[in-house]
Amino acid sequence: MKPLQPSESLPVGLLLAFTGGLLDAYSYLNRGEVFSTAETGNIVLLGINLAQCNWGGALHYLLPVLAFTVGILAAEWVRRRCGDETPHPPRVHWRLPLLLAECGAIVLVSFLPLGDLDPLANIIISFTSALQVESFRTFQGCGCVTTMCTGNLRSGTENLFHWLSRREPKAPPKMKVYYGLILCFILGAVVSGLLSPLLAQRTVLLACIPLLTVFALLRRGGAEAAA
């Protein structure tokens, strides 16, 4: 059996899900009601604005979708160029610079005034969220997403059915992973909702705490054996 990598541990997944919920709530509450980490809502609102011939509104929701797409491409490029599948893997694991890049982007967003620069803030958050979701896709052997909940809810409930119907022994551990991620995502949104009235644009800085914690966990875990 392939050994569990530090990036696939449940604590890492829970911390990243907390980050995803915090950033999504932050962008919705403070940056023009945009879902910066989960693009389904933005795509729906894009379609609605297109139907209403509201071109400015459509662009408002299109930009984070495009930024997310570019972020996925960038993460894959980094993995292919710097991952362990390369002939000479770097001494620093490829996920670590991406975590620092996300933190740096969050700091930048915290200095952007609310209002006219909201689209830029959403573009930056969407881009870095794509880096996160593409770099961390498996926890405890379960394929998961840390920036949205629909897939996790489906998988968790599917395993709940397997447990209720035939007491599948592998189902409860998987339920723990999927429902744990959802709860942490909600907790991140709660924290953002509570503190946004107090911290406004600076609320986003709270996301650096779990991200830097993940960075420390990966560094302590050492170089990973697989990309």
VENCOR-V685488 format. One record per residue. N is the residue number from 0. RES is the residue in three letters. PHI is phi in whole degrees, 0 to 359 (999 if undefined). Layout:
# VENCOR-V685488
n res phi
N RES PHI
N RES PHI
This chain:
# VENCOR-V685488
n res phi
0 MET 999
1 LYS 296
2 PRO 295
3 LEU 288
4 GLN 276
5 PRO 306
6 SER 290
7 GLU 258
8 SER 286
9 LEU 296
10 PRO 304
11 VAL 297
12 GLY 298
13 LEU 295
14 LEU 295
15 LEU 290
16 ALA 294
17 PHE 302
18 THR 299
19 GLY 299
20 GLY 295
21 LEU 296
22 LEU 292
23 ASP 294
24 ALA 294
25 TYR 300
26 SER 293
27 TYR 290
28 LEU 282
29 ASN 244
30 ARG 233
31 GLY 84
32 GLU 58
33 VAL 249
34 PHE 268
35 SER 282
36 THR 255
37 ALA 235
38 GLU 273
39 THR 301
40 GLY 299
41 ASN 295
42 ILE 292
43 VAL 297
44 LEU 293
45 LEU 298
46 GLY 297
47 ILE 298
48 ASN 292
49 LEU 295
50 ALA 296
51 GLN 269
52 CYS 58
53 ASN 266
54 TRP 291
55 GLY 295
56 GLY 294
57 ALA 297
58 LEU 296
59 HIS 304
60 TYR 266
61 LEU 288
62 LEU 301
63 PRO 295
64 VAL 296
65 LEU 295
66 ALA 296
67 PHE 297
68 THR 299
69 VAL 296
70 GLY 297
71 ILE 298
72 LEU 298
73 ALA 294
74 ALA 296
75 GLU 294
76 TRP 297
77 VAL 297
78 ARG 297
79 ARG 292
80 ARG 277
81 CYS 238
82 GLY 286
83 ASP 288
84 GLU 280
85 THR 284
86 PRO 302
87 HIS 230
88 PRO 302
89 PRO 290
90 ARG 289
91 VAL 266
92 HIS 295
93 TRP 298
94 ARG 287
95 LEU 296
96 PRO 299
97 LEU 292
98 LEU 296
99 LEU 294
100 ALA 297
101 GLU 296
102 CYS 297
103 GLY 298
104 ALA 294
105 ILE 296
106 VAL 299
107 LEU 300
108 VAL 300
109 SER 296
110 PHE 265
111 LEU 278
112 PRO 299
113 LEU 291
114 GLY 119
115 ASP 297
116 LEU 266
117 ASP 302
118 PRO 302
119 LEU 295
120 ALA 299
121 ASN 293
122 ILE 298
123 ILE 295
124 ILE 295
125 SER 297
126 PHE 299
127 THR 288
128 SER 295
129 ALA 294
130 LEU 302
131 GLN 294
132 VAL 291
133 GLU 277
134 SER 274
135 PHE 234
136 ARG 238
137 THR 224
138 PHE 223
139 GLN 53
140 GLY 80
141 CYS 252
142 GLY 289
143 CYS 223
144 VAL 232
145 THR 256
146 THR 245
147 MET 201
148 CYS 238
149 THR 301
150 GLY 296
151 ASN 295
152 LEU 295
153 ARG 298
154 SER 293
155 GLY 296
156 THR 288
157 GLU 300
158 ASN 290
159 LEU 298
160 PHE 297
161 HIS 299
162 TRP 287
163 LEU 289
164 SER 276
165 ARG 217
166 ARG 51
167 GLU 298
168 PRO 295
169 LYS 279
170 ALA 289
171 PRO 302
172 PRO 299
173 LYS 289
174 MET 301
175 LYS 301
176 VAL 294
177 TYR 293
178 TYR 289
179 GLY 296
180 LEU 297
181 ILE 296
182 LEU 297
183 CYS 291
184 PHE 299
185 ILE 297
186 LEU 299
187 GLY 298
188 ALA 294
189 VAL 297
190 VAL 300
191 SER 297
192 GLY 294
193 LEU 287
194 LEU 263
195 SER 301
196 PRO 297
197 LEU 267
198 LEU 256
199 ALA 52
200 GLN 296
201 ARG 284
202 THR 304
203 VAL 299
204 LEU 298
205 LEU 299
206 ALA 294
207 CYS 293
208 ILE 295
209 PRO 295
210 LEU 295
211 LEU 290
212 THR 294
213 VAL 298
214 PHE 304
215 ALA 295
216 LEU 296
217 LEU 291
218 ARG 296
219 ARG 292
220 GLY 286
221 GLY 82
222 ALA 296
223 GLU 274
224 ALA 275
225 ALA 216
226 ALA 286
